[in-house]
Amino acid sequence: MIISVAFGMVHILAGLIIKFYMLWRKGEKVDAICDMGFWIVGLLGVCVFAGGMGLGNDILNNVGIAMMIIG
């Protein structure tokens, strides 16, 4: 189950990064940051938070929560 979720997260992040790149290249830099950038930061925050919970590391938990709030 964990491997399936990890592959799903990689798949979603890859799509967001490609869309970010396409928007950036078209000159729509604000759209790229506001539409895709914050989603990328938020989803990476979920990953960092989950990793912190799995390792029992409070610093990673706090960093993950901050990334999710920013995203």
C-alpha positions in Angstrom: 0.0 0.0 0.0 2.8 2.4 0.9 4.6 1.7 -2.4 1.3 2.4 -4.3 0.9 5.7 -2.6 4.5 6.6 -3.2 4.2 5.8 -6.9 1.0 7.8 -7.1 2.6 10.8 -5.4 5.6 10.6 -7.9 3.1 10.5 -10.7 1.1 13.5 -9.5 4.3 15.5 -8.8 5.7 14.7 -12.2 2.6 16.0 -13.9 2.6 19.2 -11.8 6.3 19.8 -12.6 5.7 19.4 -16.3 2.8 21.8 -16.2 4.9 24.2 -14.2 7.6 24.0 -16.8 5.2 24.5 -19.7 3.6 27.6 -18.1 7.0 29.1 -17.2 8.2 28.6 -20.8 5.2 30.3 -22.2 6.0 33.4 -20.1 3.2 32.9 -17.6 5.5 32.9 -14.6 3.0 34.1 -12.0 0.5 31.5 -13.1 3.1 28.8 -12.9 4.0 29.8 -9.3 0.5 30.4 -8.1 -1.2 27.4 -9.8 1.5 24.7 -9.8 4.2 25.9 -7.4 2.1 26.1 -4.3 0.6 22.6 -5.1 4.1 21.2 -5.4 5.2 22.7 -2.1 2.0 21.5 -0.4 2.3 17.9 -1.6 6.0 17.8 -0.8 5.0 19.0 2.7 2.7 16.1 3.1 5.6 13.8 2.1 7.9 15.4 4.6 5.3 15.3 7.3 4.6 11.6 6.7 8.3 10.9 6.7 8.7 12.7 10.0 5.8 10.7 11.5 7.3 7.5 10.3 10.7 8.3 11.7 9.4 10.0 14.9 11.3 13.2 14.1 9.6 16.3 15.4 11.7 18.6 13.2 10.5 17.0 10.0 6.9 17.2 11.3 7.2 20.9 11.9 8.9 21.5 8.5 6.2 19.4 6.8 3.4 21.3 8.5 4.9 24.7 7.5 5.2 23.5 3.9 1.6 22.4 3.9 0.5 25.8 5.2 2.6 27.7 2.7 1.3 25.5 -0.1 
